[in-house]
């Protein structure tokens, strides 16, 4: 059933192949037409967003994106101490200093996402597939082994969903209504930052993120009343503006690596355009309204740890913990069609701080061929009501729950001199109840490809 939409508002030295992510063929001259054609294809296909992701994200600000490179996804989306491409700026900018080996690196991360939702009671299955650019960046050594500059672009919140449901009367076998929802887009970040080596075991990093992009949602309701079609159409589009700083550090000691990052909260502006169309007694009416909102994007921080065993497989174990304080979210509607509302900022109910735990393992079968696996536990930032009937009090009791993703992943790759490729696959499941008769199961599959060019 369609619910009412809520407008709430190890040094990674590249000469050491242990840290590489792989290739399918050698590309000795990176300026060949084939290489440029390949990059062009990745760039053009990756940003195409064809529905997908989860219903929970659709009804709020979007789903929080985790894991930006194929190596990271294959290792449970870990990366605070192990990320090894330009998407490091989205995870921990301190790792920039260890990914270049004094060479310029360009990384491209297209991903293929399959989302499946099943509403248990009515046995409704909704499958969506789309492509997304989960990372595009470049890292450039400025001072050898001391200072690295990087730029990258990646998603923060994914607002992509597709749904269709038709209701038919059991008595008359006539159609009652159609419901169709299509949405795409989300909040993306363009990061500019540096990685700096202070002393041999200590690296620090700083970045500034420009927030932007937007999302679009279309809702089409077709109602049938005594053989007459009476439909209502509503569409929304949002554009975002804002920015924040992020800092991080990495400390290496023997085979151990420790790291962490901190990202403070920031104010984000959101302009929402709502278009309503409806048919009444044969007359089509259309209205368009522009709202300006402002919300406080929550702070985020995390700690990471990794250890490389001294065995023949050079096994690497990584563990990350991250917290995002959505419980401090505040929101205000500033204007309607340019007219100030004079509203006060308010704290919407139902938003909680979230924890994310990630575990990853990597083993090298040869100097060029790694295999990886991982596990990820991710909480959703908005609570959901779970109504249970209490027979003693003869009333429904709402137990607020925080839906969680449980994800398993694996991956591999192949390393060569200048051109690497990496593949990561993740399968996740999230179940939640929206009422006594409604239970949803959401399955998410991600297949991520990362290519890196070094010159």
DAUR-V285762 format. One record per pair of residues at least 4 apart in sequence whose ideal C-beta (glycine too) atoms are under 7 Angstrom apart, sorted by the first residue. I is the first residue (numbers start at 1). GAP is how many residues later the second one is. Records with the same first field share a line. If there is no record, write none. Layout:
I->GAP + GAP
This chain:
1->437
2->163 + 177
3->56 + 431
5->54 + 214
6->53
8->52 + 323 + 340
9->261 + 284 + 286 + 322 + 324
10->9 + 242 + 247 + 298
11->87
12->7 + 72 + 86 + 87
13->6 + 88
14->6 + 87 + 89 + 440
15->86
17->350 + 351 + 398
18->296 + 346
19->65
20->395 + 400
21->49 + 50 + 63 + 392 + 394 + 399 + 400 + 401 + 429 + 431
22->391 + 392 + 393 + 398 + 399 + 400
23->391 + 392 + 393 + 396 + 397 + 398
24->390 + 397
26->390 + 391 + 393
27->8 + 391 + 392
28->390
30->5 + 388 + 423 + 425
31->4
33->4
34->4
35->4
36->4
37->4
38->4
39->4 + 69
40->4
41->4
42->4 + 66 + 68 + 409
45->65 + 86
46->64 + 85 + 86 + 87
47->86
48->83
49->81 + 83 + 111 + 135 + 136
50->79 + 80 + 81
51->77 + 79 + 109 + 110 + 111 + 131 + 133
52->61 + 63 + 76 + 77 + 78 + 108 + 109 + 110
53->4 + 10 + 60 + 62 + 105 + 107 + 108
54->9 + 61 + 376 + 388 + 390
55->4 + 62 + 106 + 385 + 387
56->4 + 324 + 347
57->5 + 6 + 101 + 102
58->101 + 103 + 125
60->322
61->96
62->95 + 96 + 97 + 124 + 125 + 153
63->94 + 95
64->93 + 317
65->90 + 91 + 92 + 93
66->11 + 290 + 310 + 312
67->5 + 6 + 10
68->4 + 19 + 22 + 23 + 41 + 66 + 67 + 86
69->4 + 14 + 16 + 18 + 40 + 66 + 353 + 381
70->4 + 39 + 341 + 352 + 353 + 354 + 378 + 379 + 380
71->4 + 13 + 301 + 340 + 342 + 351 + 353 + 379
72->5 + 6 + 7 + 11
73->4 + 336 + 338 + 351 + 353 + 373 + 375
74->298 + 300 + 335 + 336 + 337 + 350
75->7 + 243 + 285 + 286 + 287 + 297 + 299
76->282 + 283 + 284 + 298 + 299 + 300 + 333
77->281 + 297 + 299
78->4 + 240 + 241 + 242 + 280 + 282 + 296
79->4 + 12 + 13 + 241
80->11 + 12 + 179 + 180 + 181 + 222 + 223 + 224 + 240
81->169 + 176 + 177 + 178 + 223 + 224 + 225 + 237
82->224 + 236
83->4 + 5 + 8 + 9 + 12
84->15
85->14 + 20 + 22 + 365 + 367
86->19 + 21 + 51 + 52 + 53 + 64 + 66
87->4 + 20 + 22 + 48 + 50 + 65 + 67
88->4 + 5 + 7 + 8 + 11 + 62
89->4 + 48 + 61 + 63 + 102 + 104 + 118
90->62 + 64 + 99 + 101
92->113 + 156 + 167 + 169
93->100 + 102 + 112 + 113 + 114 + 153 + 155
94->101 + 109 + 110 + 111 + 154 + 155 + 156 + 165
95->4 + 100 + 155
96->43 + 52 + 54 + 97 + 98 + 99 + 109
97->51 + 98 + 99 + 100 + 106
98->105
99->6 + 40
100->5 + 39 + 41 + 48
102->39 + 42 + 43
103->351 + 352
104->34 + 36 + 351
105->33 + 34 + 347 + 349
106->32 + 346 + 347
107->28 + 30 + 343 + 345
108->28 + 343
109->24 + 25 + 26 + 27 + 339 + 341
110->21 + 23 + 339
111->20 + 21 + 23 + 335 + 336 + 337
112->19 + 335
113->17 + 19 + 332 + 333
114->15 + 331
115->13 + 329
116->9 + 11 + 327
117->9 + 323 + 325
118->6 + 7 + 323
119->5 + 319 + 321
120->319 + 321
121->316 + 317 + 318
124->41
126->37
128->34
130->30
132->23
134->20 + 21 + 314
135->17 + 19
136->16 + 17
137->13 + 14 + 15 + 16
138->12 + 13
139->9 + 11
140->8 + 9
141->7
142->5 + 6 + 7
143->4
145->52
146->50 + 51
147->47 + 49
148->46 + 47
149->45
150->43
151->40 + 41
152->39
153->35 + 37
154->34 + 35
155->31 + 33
156->31 + 32 + 33
157->29 + 30
158->28
159->24 + 26 + 27 + 56
160->23 + 24 + 26
161->20 + 22
162->19 + 20
163->18
164->15 + 16
165->14
166->9 + 12
167->9 + 10
168->5 + 6 + 7 + 8
169->4 + 5 + 7
174->50
175->49
176->48
177->44 + 45 + 46 + 47
178->44
179->42
180->40
181->38
182->36
183->32 + 33 + 34
184->31 + 32
185->28 + 29 + 30 + 31
186->27 + 29
187->24 + 26 + 53
188->24 + 25
189->20 + 21 + 22
190->19 + 20 + 22
191->16 + 18
192->15 + 16
193->12 + 13 + 14 + 15
194->11 + 12
195->8 + 10
196->7 + 8 + 9
197->6
198->4 + 5 + 6
201->50 + 51 + 52
202->47 + 49
203->46 + 47
204->45
205->42 + 43
206->39 + 41
207->39
208->35 + 37
209->34 + 35 + 37
210->33
211->29 + 30 + 31 + 32 + 57
212->28 + 29
213->27
214->23 + 24 + 25 + 26
215->23
216->21
217->18 + 19
218->17
219->15 + 16
220->13
221->10 + 11
222->7 + 9
223->7 + 8
224->5
225->5
230->49
231->48
232->46
233->44
234->41 + 42
235->40
236->36 + 37 + 38
237->36
238->32 + 33 + 34
239->32
240->28 + 29 + 30
241->27 + 28
242->24 + 25 + 26 + 27 + 55
243->23
244->19 + 20 + 22
245->19
246->15 + 17
247->14 + 15
248->11 + 12 + 13
249->10 + 11
250->7 + 9
251->7
252->5
255->52 + 53 + 55
256->51
257->49
258->47
259->45
260->42 + 43 + 44
261->40 + 41
262->39
263->36 + 37 + 38
264->35
265->31 + 32 + 33 + 34 + 63
266->31
267->27 + 29
268->27 + 29
269->25
270->23 + 25
271->19 + 21
272->19 + 21
273->15 + 17
274->15 + 17
275->11 + 13
276->11
277->7 + 9
278->7
279->5
280->5
289->47 + 48
290->47
291->42 + 45
292->42 + 43
293->38 + 39 + 40 + 41
294->38 + 40
295->34 + 35 + 36
296->32 + 33 + 34
298->26 + 27 + 28 + 30 + 31
299->26
300->22 + 24
301->22
302->18 + 19 + 20 + 21
303->18
304->14 + 16
305->14
306->10 + 11 + 12
307->10
308->6 + 8
309->6
311->4
313->50 + 51
314->50
315->46 + 48
316->46
317->44
318->42
319->39 + 40
320->38
321->36
322->34
323->30 + 31 + 32
324->29 + 30 + 57
325->28
326->25 + 26 + 27 + 28 + 55
327->24 + 25 + 26
329->19 + 22
330->15 + 16 + 17
331->14 + 15 + 17
332->11 + 12 + 13 + 14
333->8 + 10
334->6 + 7
335->4 + 5 + 6
336->5
350->32 + 33
351->30 + 31
352->29 + 31 + 50
354->25 + 26 + 27
355->24
356->21 + 22 + 23
357->20
358->16 + 18
359->15 + 16
360->12 + 14
361->11 + 12 + 13
362->8 + 10
363->7 + 8
364->5 + 6
365->4 + 6
368->46 + 47 + 48
369->45
370->42 + 43
371->41
372->38 + 39 + 40
373->36 + 37
374->35
375->32 + 33
376->31
377->27 + 29
378->26 + 27
379->23 + 25
380->22 + 23 + 24
383->17 + 18 + 19
384->17 + 19 + 48 + 50
385->13 + 15 + 49
386->12 + 13 + 15 + 47
387->9 + 11 + 48 + 49
388->8 + 9 + 11
389->7 + 47
390->5 + 7
401->31
403->27 + 29
404->26
405->23 + 25
406->22 + 23
407->19 + 20 + 21
408->19
409->15 + 16 + 17
410->15
411->11 + 12 + 13 + 14
412->11
413->7 + 8 + 9 + 10
414->7
415->5
416->4
418->35 + 36 + 37
419->34
420->31 + 32
421->28 + 30
422->28
423->26
424->24
425->21 + 22
426->19 + 20
427->18
428->16
429->12 + 13 + 14
430->12
431->8 + 9 + 10
432->8
433->5 + 6
434->4 + 6
